[in-house]
């Protein structure tokens, strides 16, 4: 009977050790996944910012060209009067 208690306590200790190790490994995996998701989000935000800047710059160039056309038209109308 005493031997069964000793064997049960040994198995209990081993199982507890495995459960503790499993919990630790899951925590480490969660940290890595969270970091990868964060990195992916930062990359996405950076890419979007660059694209938005490029789009905004293109719109400013187009607007500047439109202003030149309007200015030229107004000056030609004023010169014809």
C-alpha positions as CSV (number, residue, x, y, z in Angstrom):
1,X,0.0,0.0,0.0
2,X,2.8,2.3,0.9
3,X,4.5,1.6,-2.5
4,X,1.3,2.6,-4.3
5,X,1.2,6.0,-2.5
6,X,4.9,6.6,-3.4
7,X,4.4,5.6,-7.0
8,X,1.2,7.8,-7.2
9,X,3.1,10.8,-5.7
10,X,5.9,10.3,-8.2
11,X,3.5,10.2,-11.1
12,X,1.7,13.2,-9.7
13,X,4.9,15.2,-9.4
14,X,5.9,14.2,-13.0
15,X,2.4,15.1,-14.3
16,X,2.6,18.5,-12.4
17,X,6.0,19.1,-14.0
18,X,4.7,18.4,-17.5
19,X,1.7,20.6,-16.9
20,X,3.9,23.4,-15.7
21,X,6.2,23.0,-18.7
22,X,3.2,22.9,-21.0
23,X,1.8,26.1,-19.5
24,X,5.2,27.8,-19.9
25,X,5.6,26.7,-23.5
26,X,2.1,27.9,-24.3
27,X,2.9,31.3,-22.8
28,X,6.1,31.5,-24.9
29,X,4.2,30.6,-28.0
30,X,1.5,33.2,-27.2
31,X,4.3,35.8,-26.8
32,X,5.8,34.9,-30.2
33,X,2.4,35.0,-31.9
34,X,1.5,38.3,-30.4
35,X,4.9,39.8,-31.5
36,X,4.4,38.5,-35.0
37,X,0.9,40.0,-35.2
38,X,2.2,43.3,-33.8
39,X,5.0,43.3,-36.4
40,X,2.5,42.5,-39.2
41,X,0.3,45.3,-38.0
42,X,3.2,47.8,-37.9
43,X,4.2,46.7,-41.5
44,X,0.6,47.2,-42.7
45,X,0.4,50.6,-41.1
46,X,3.8,51.6,-42.6
47,X,2.8,50.4,-46.0
48,X,-0.6,52.2,-45.8
49,X,1.2,55.4,-44.7
50,X,3.6,55.2,-47.7
51,X,0.7,54.6,-50.1
52,X,-1.4,57.4,-48.6
53,X,1.6,59.8,-48.9
54,X,2.2,58.7,-52.5
55,X,-1.5,59.2,-53.4
56,X,-1.6,62.5,-51.6
57,X,1.5,63.7,-53.5
58,X,0.0,62.6,-56.8
59,X,-3.2,64.5,-56.0
60,X,-1.2,67.6,-55.1
61,X,0.7,67.4,-58.4
62,X,-2.6,67.0,-60.3
63,X,-4.1,69.9,-58.4
64,X,-1.1,72.1,-59.2
65,X,-1.4,71.3,-62.9
66,X,-5.2,72.1,-62.7
67,X,-4.4,75.4,-61.0
68,X,-1.9,76.3,-63.8
69,X,-4.6,75.5,-66.5
70,X,-7.2,77.6,-64.7
71,X,-4.7,80.5,-64.1
72,X,-3.8,80.4,-67.8
73,X,-7.4,80.4,-68.8
74,X,-8.3,83.4,-66.5
75,X,-5.3,85.4,-67.8
76,X,-6.2,84.7,-71.4
77,X,-9.8,85.8,-70.7
78,X,-8.6,89.0,-69.0
79,X,-6.2,89.7,-71.8
80,X,-8.9,89.4,-74.4
81,X,-11.2,92.0,-72.7
